[in-house]
Amino acid sequence: MIWALALPAASQTQMLDLSEQTGPPVFPLLTTLTALEALNLDINDLQRMPWEVFQLSELRHLQVAYNRLEVLPAAIGQLEQLRFLKLTRNQLQALPPEMDRLQHLQTLHLDFNRLQQLPPQLGRLAQLQTLNLTSNQLTHLPPELGSLKALQVLQLSGNRLADIPPALGQLQQLERLTLSSNQLRDLPRELGQLKRLKQLYLSANQFETLPAAVLEMESLEVLVLTGNPLTRLPKEALTRWPHLKEIHLGLPPSP
């Protein structure tokens, strides 16, 4: 794909893989690729996002994973056609509020960064279906995330969350929720309104009893509770989940 940059038809290139580059930077040539829709910049030891990327007005798929980005510029909001954005394994500590301009974004991977908080504007991404925030440093979530009406997958494992905002109970399309390896002792009753939730991961928290909200999740197929100081389930629990296929408890043996 790199050689295509030198061709007369380079401006018609739609996909470009520049991952693991070892030669001289070719980023200035990106400005000639006016039709580019997919760009992979993974594993390039980047400390900043090349400014040329923000000139790609037709870009729909962008990967900049496994780099050393510490800052995501406000200019990310210029990529208004983005559907997929992967920033896995960087060193991001915050997100710009201008991300709310990405109104076509459907998938956002921010796992394995250093995020300590999220901008409330993230809740304006009306078409977002997958949000991966695994292994960051989040201690709380903005209630505005409850406005992500199209969200189907929310991954929050490996953070420092001690509570979950009740507003997440408004995520009526949510099918998968991962909250493992946090500091949770309970869940808000409002999460019981997640009637489409099929997979719930709560391992390695501090639950001593099963949260009442979980009993209300009637579509559950997979429930993982291992690694909690949980000693028993309510007697009626299994009858509340008619679609349950897997349950992982890790309870101590009966005396």
C-alpha positions in Angstrom: 0.0 0.0 0.0 2.9 2.4 0.7 4.0 2.2 -2.9 0.6 3.4 -4.0 1.4 6.8 -2.6 3.8 7.5 -5.5 1.2 6.5 -8.1 -0.8 9.0 -10.2 -3.9 7.4 -8.9 -2.9 7.8 -5.2 -5.7 10.3 -4.6 -8.1 7.4 -5.2 -6.6 5.1 -2.5 -9.3 4.2 0.0 -7.3 1.9 2.4 -3.8 2.4 3.7 -1.8 0.3 6.2 1.1 2.2 7.7 1.6 0.0 10.8 5.0 -0.9 12.0 6.9 1.6 9.8 10.7 1.4 9.9 11.6 3.8 7.1 11.4 7.6 6.9 8.0 9.1 7.7 5.5 9.3 4.9 2.8 11.2 6.7 3.1 14.4 4.6 1.9 12.4 1.6 -1.4 11.6 3.4 -2.7 15.0 2.4 -2.8 13.8 -1.3 -5.1 10.9 -0.4 -8.4 12.8 -0.4 -10.5 9.6 -0.8 -8.9 7.7 2.0 -11.5 5.9 4.2 -9.4 3.5 6.3 -6.0 4.2 7.9 -3.9 1.9 10.2 -1.1 3.6 12.1 -0.6 0.9 14.8 2.8 0.2 16.3 4.7 3.2 15.2 6.0 4.6 18.5 4.0 7.8 17.9 4.0 10.4 20.6 1.6 12.6 18.8 -1.0 12.2 16.2 0.3 13.3 12.7 -1.6 16.5 11.9 -2.1 15.3 8.3 -4.5 12.7 9.6 -7.0 15.5 10.5 -7.1 16.6 6.9 -8.7 13.3 5.8 -12.3 14.4 5.7 -13.6 11.0 4.3 -11.9 8.8 6.9 -14.2 6.2 8.4 -11.8 3.8 10.0 -8.8 4.9 12.1 -6.4 2.7 14.1 -3.6 4.3 16.1 -3.1 1.5 18.7 0.1 0.4 20.4 1.8 3.8 20.3 2.7 6.4 23.0 0.1 9.0 22.5 -0.4 11.1 25.6 -2.8 13.7 24.2 -5.7 13.3 21.7 -5.9 16.7 20.0 -9.2 18.6 19.8 -8.8 18.3 16.0 -10.0 14.7 16.2 -13.5 16.3 16.0 -12.7 17.3 12.4 -13.0 13.6 11.3 -16.8 13.8 11.3 -17.2 10.7 9.1 -15.4 8.3 11.5 -17.3 5.0 12.2 -14.4 3.2 14.0 -11.7 4.6 16.2 -9.1 2.4 17.9 -6.6 4.0 20.4 -5.8 0.8 22.4 -2.5 0.8 24.4 -1.4 4.3 24.4 -0.8 6.7 27.3 -3.9 8.9 27.1 -4.9 10.6 30.3 -7.9 12.6 29.0 -10.2 13.0 26.0 -11.1 16.3 24.3 -14.8 17.4 24.6 -14.7 17.9 20.8 -15.2 14.2 20.4 -18.9 14.9 20.5 -18.6 16.0 16.8 -18.0 12.3 15.8 -21.7 11.8 15.3 -21.3 8.8 13.0 -18.9 6.9 15.4 -20.1 3.3 16.1 -17.0 1.7 17.7 -14.5 3.3 20.1 -11.6 1.4 21.7 -9.8 3.2 24.5 -8.6 0.2 26.4 -5.2 0.1 28.2 -4.7 3.8 28.5 -4.4 6.1 31.6 -7.8 7.8 31.5 -8.8 9.1 34.8 -12.1 10.7 33.8 -14.3 11.0 30.8 -15.8 14.2 29.3 -19.6 14.3 29.6 -19.7 15.2 25.9 -19.0 11.5 25.2 -22.7 10.9 25.9 -23.6 12.8 22.8 -22.3 10.0 20.4 -25.8 9.0 19.3 -24.7 6.1 17.1 -22.1 4.6 19.3 -22.6 0.8 19.7 -19.3 -0.4 21.3 -17.3 1.5 24.0 -14.2 -0.2 25.3 -12.6 1.4 28.4 -11.0 -1.7 29.9 -7.8 -1.1 32.0 -7.8 2.6 32.6 -7.7 4.6 35.9 -11.4 5.7 36.0 -12.8 6.3 39.5 -16.2 7.5 38.3 -18.3 7.7 35.2 -20.3 10.7 33.9 -24.1 10.1 34.1 -24.3 11.4 30.5 -23.2 8.0 29.4 -26.8 6.9 30.0 -27.7 8.9 26.9 -25.9 6.5 24.5 -29.1 5.0 23.3 -27.5 2.8 20.6 -24.9 1.3 22.9 -24.7 -2.5 22.8 -21.3 -3.2 24.4 -19.8 -1.4 27.4 -16.5 -2.6 28.7 -15.3 -1.1 32.0 -13.2 -3.9 33.6 -9.9 -3.1 35.2 -10.6 0.4 36.5 -11.1 1.9 40.0 -14.8 2.2 40.0 -16.5 2.1 43.4 -20.0 2.9 42.1 -21.9 3.1 38.8 -24.2 5.9 37.9 -27.9 4.9 38.0 -28.3 6.6 34.5 -26.7 3.6 32.9 -30.0 1.8 33.4 -31.2 3.9 30.5 -29.0 1.9 28.0 -31.9 0.0 26.6 -29.9 -1.6 23.8 -27.1 -2.8 26.0 -26.3 -6.6 25.6 -22.8 -6.9 27.2 -21.5 -5.2 30.3 -18.1 -5.9 31.8 -17.3 -4.5 35.3 -14.7 -7.0 36.5 -11.7 -6.0 38.5 -13.1 -2.8 40.0 -14.1 -1.9 43.6 -17.8 -2.4 43.5 -19.9 -3.5 46.5 -23.3 -3.0 44.9 -25.1 -1.9 41.7 -27.8 0.7 41.4 -31.3 -0.8 41.3 -31.8 1.1 38.0 -29.5 -1.4 36.2 -32.4 -3.9 36.5 -34.0 -2.0 33.6 -31.4 -3.4 31.2 -33.9 -5.9 29.7 -31.7 -6.8 26.7 -28.5 -7.5 28.7 -27.2 -10.9 27.9 -23.7 -10.9 29.4 -22.7 -9.5 32.7 -19.2 -9.7 34.1 -18.7 -8.8 37.8 -15.7 -10.9 38.8 -13.0 -9.6 41.2 -15.0 -6.9 42.9 -16.3 -6.7 46.6 -19.8 -8.1 46.3 -20.9 -9.9 49.5 -24.4 -10.3 48.3 -25.9 -10.5 44.8 -27.1 -7.0 43.8 -30.9 -6.8 43.5 -30.6 -5.3 40.1 -29.1 -8.5 38.7 -32.2 -10.4 39.6 -34.2 -8.1 37.3 -32.1 -8.8 34.3 -34.4 -11.3 32.7 -32.4 -11.8 29.4 -29.1 -12.8 31.1 -27.3 -15.7 29.3 -23.9 -15.3 30.9 -23.2 -14.2 34.5 -19.7 -14.1 36.0 -19.2 -13.5 39.7 -16.0 -15.2 40.5 -13.5 -13.6 42.8 -16.0 -11.9 45.1 -16.6 -12.5 48.8 -20.0 -13.8 47.9 -21.3 -16.8 50.0 -24.7 -17.5 48.6 -27.3 -16.7 46.0 -31.0 -15.9 46.7 -33.1 -19.1 46.4 -35.1 -17.6 43.6 -32.1 -16.5 41.5 -32.0 -19.2 38.9 -35.7 -19.0 38.3 -35.3 -15.3 37.4 -33.0 -15.9 34.5 -34.9 -18.3 32.1 -32.3 -17.8 29.3 -29.2 -18.4 31.5 -26.6 -20.6 29.8 -23.5 -20.0 32.0 -23.0 -18.9 35.5 -19.6 -18.6 37.2 -19.7 -18.1 40.9 -16.5 -19.4 42.6 -18.4 -19.9 45.8 -16.7 -21.6 48.7 -17.7 -25.3 49.2 -20.7 -26.1 51.4 -19.8 -27.3 54.9 
